[in-house]
Amino acid sequence: CFIVEKKIGSGSFGDVFKVKSREDGKYYAIKKSRERFKGKSDRERKLEEVCKHEQLPKHPNCVRLFRAWEEKQHLYIQTELCETSLSDFADVNHDIPEPIVCNYLVDLLKAVQHLHDHHLIHLDIKPDNIFLSRHGLCKLGDFGLVLDVNKNDTNEATEGDPKYLAKELMSGQFTKAADIFSLGITI
């Protein structure tokens, strides 16, 4: 189905690869879970990210999910391929011109507004979860911790990276303002 071009990243979930589809010739990113499923509950937990991403309506400033599948007890998630993460971009480009930063901020505000309009909180906004497309768009990705505020089930909420967390999250107050705080720290 795919030709693996190279590994382009890794995180707590697993590794990310740049692949080329044999079907349409296009490039995609595929996340592969690091570990095999360890029973039913582990499988359900790993499928959670896919379910959360699937419930999100498409938006130009959110990384697009194409499909997900299980193979040999691993979860694979196929998304659009972006050029780089904001974290990697900032490491290489230390002095990013202010107009570019402003454009990225506007793109991210649109992505966060889109989530919030659908009663979702990202909970893990940070440079590693923000991506740049080859067309210069800034896109929010990694929706594994997304919380649906309509379900009022904050007991199941998991906070993201402590360096980018709003203090109210540490006391169990899960509000949309937490995403704005994390975005502010990121920029």
Rosetta blueprint (number, residue, H / E / L):
1 C L
2 F E
3 I E
4 V E
5 E E
6 K E
7 K E
8 I E
9 G E
10 S E
11 G L
12 S L
13 F L
14 G E
15 D E
16 V E
17 F E
18 K E
19 V E
20 K E
21 S E
22 R L
23 E L
24 D L
25 G L
26 K L
27 Y E
28 Y E
29 A E
30 I E
31 K E
32 K E
33 S E
34 R L
35 E L
36 R L
37 F L
38 K L
39 G L
40 K H
41 S H
42 D H
43 R H
44 E H
45 R H
46 K H
47 L H
48 E H
49 E H
50 V H
51 C H
52 K H
53 H H
54 E H
55 Q L
56 L L
57 P L
58 K L
59 H L
60 P L
61 N L
62 C E
63 V L
64 R L
65 L E
66 F E
67 R E
68 A E
69 W E
70 E E
71 E E
72 K L
73 Q L
74 H E
75 L E
76 Y E
77 I E
78 Q E
79 T E
80 E E
81 L L
82 C L
83 E L
84 T E
85 S E
86 L H
87 S H
88 D H
89 F H
90 A H
91 D H
92 V H
93 N L
94 H L
95 D L
96 I L
97 P L
98 E H
99 P H
100 I H
101 V H
102 C H
103 N H
104 Y H
105 L H
106 V H
107 D H
108 L H
109 L H
110 K H
111 A H
112 V H
113 Q H
114 H H
115 L H
116 H H
117 D H
118 H L
119 H L
120 L E
121 I E
122 H L
123 L L
124 D L
125 I L
126 K L
127 P H
128 D H
129 N H
130 I E
131 F E
132 L E
133 S L
134 R L
135 H L
136 G L
137 L L
138 C E
139 K E
140 L E
141 G L
142 D L
143 F L
144 G L
145 L L
146 V L
147 L E
148 D E
149 V H
150 N H
151 K H
152 N L
153 D L
154 T H
155 N H
156 E H
157 A L
158 T L
159 E L
160 G L
161 D L
162 P H
163 K H
164 Y H
165 L L
166 A L
167 K H
168 E H
169 L H
170 M H
171 S L
172 G L
173 Q L
174 F L
175 T L
176 K L
177 A H
178 A H
179 D H
180 I H
181 F H
182 S H
183 L H
184 G H
185 I H
186 T H
187 I L
